[in-house]
Amino acid sequence: MKVKLVKIGNSIGVRLPKSVLDECGFKTEADLSVRQKTVVLKPVAAVRAQWRQKMKEDIDQRPIIRQGEWIW
């Protein structure tokens, strides 16, 4: 897909079609990197995304300590 480059002040911008934004999950920010002269844009995951799931996995992997078994 070809897109036009748009002058924005001293910079150049790219307009992404809504279908691309929706498909990639872009919201208000993107992670931009350059690899071998190729621009790569990735959606930024929320800082706390999947915390609940990871905490649940951690709890499931902990040994079960019954009352009275804990030694200080």
Backbone torsions as a table, in degrees:
resi	resn	phi	psi	omega
1	MET	NA	129.6	176.8
2	LYS	-91.9	139.9	174.8
3	VAL	-130.4	152.7	179.5
4	LYS	-88.0	145.0	173.5
5	LEU	-87.3	136.1	-174.7
6	VAL	-119.3	129.5	178.4
7	LYS	-74.4	127.6	178.1
8	ILE	-130.1	98.1	-175.7
9	GLY	62.1	-126.6	177.3
10	ASN	-89.6	3.1	-176.7
11	SER	-111.3	176.0	175.4
12	ILE	-123.2	135.9	179.4
13	GLY	-118.5	166.3	176.9
14	VAL	-126.4	131.0	175.2
15	ARG	-90.9	125.1	178.8
16	LEU	-98.8	132.0	177.9
17	PRO	-62.3	149.9	-179.3
18	LYS	-55.9	-37.3	179.9
19	SER	-61.2	-37.2	178.3
20	VAL	-70.0	-43.5	178.8
21	LEU	-58.9	-44.9	-179.6
22	ASP	-66.6	-45.0	-177.1
23	GLU	-64.2	-37.7	-177.6
24	CYS	-88.4	-14.1	178.7
25	GLY	81.3	25.8	177.7
26	PHE	-71.4	138.7	177.5
27	LYS	-116.6	-91.6	-178.0
28	THR	-116.4	-13.3	-179.5
29	GLU	-137.1	159.6	175.7
30	ALA	-141.5	151.8	175.6
31	ASP	-95.3	118.3	-177.0
32	LEU	-108.5	134.1	174.5
33	SER	-143.0	163.3	178.3
34	VAL	-122.1	126.2	179.2
35	ARG	-130.4	115.8	178.9
36	GLN	50.1	53.4	178.6
37	LYS	61.2	25.3	176.9
38	THR	-121.6	128.4	178.4
39	VAL	-82.4	129.7	-179.3
40	VAL	-119.9	124.4	176.3
41	LEU	-113.2	130.0	176.8
42	LYS	-129.1	145.4	176.5
43	PRO	-65.8	146.3	178.6
44	VAL	-87.1	122.7	178.3
45	ALA	-76.9	144.6	176.8
46	ALA	-60.4	143.1	-176.7
47	VAL	-55.9	-38.5	-176.3
48	ARG	-99.5	13.4	179.8
49	ALA	-60.9	133.9	175.6
50	GLN	68.4	12.9	176.5
51	TRP	-61.3	-44.3	-177.7
52	ARG	-58.8	-45.0	-179.7
53	GLN	-64.8	-42.6	-179.5
54	LYS	-66.6	-38.3	177.6
55	MET	-65.1	-40.7	178.7
56	LYS	-61.6	-42.3	178.6
57	GLU	-63.5	-41.1	178.7
58	ASP	-63.0	-43.4	-180.0
59	ILE	-64.3	-39.7	-180.0
60	ASP	-65.6	-24.9	-177.3
61	GLN	-92.6	-9.7	179.6
62	ARG	-73.3	145.8	175.1
63	PRO	-68.4	147.2	179.5
64	ILE	-84.6	125.0	178.5
65	ILE	-111.6	117.4	-179.8
66	ARG	-83.5	158.4	-178.4
67	GLN	-57.7	132.9	179.8
68	GLY	92.0	-10.2	-178.7
69	GLU	-90.8	-14.0	-176.6
70	TRP	-76.8	130.3	179.6
71	ILE	-117.9	127.5	179.2
72	TRP	-91.1	NA	NA
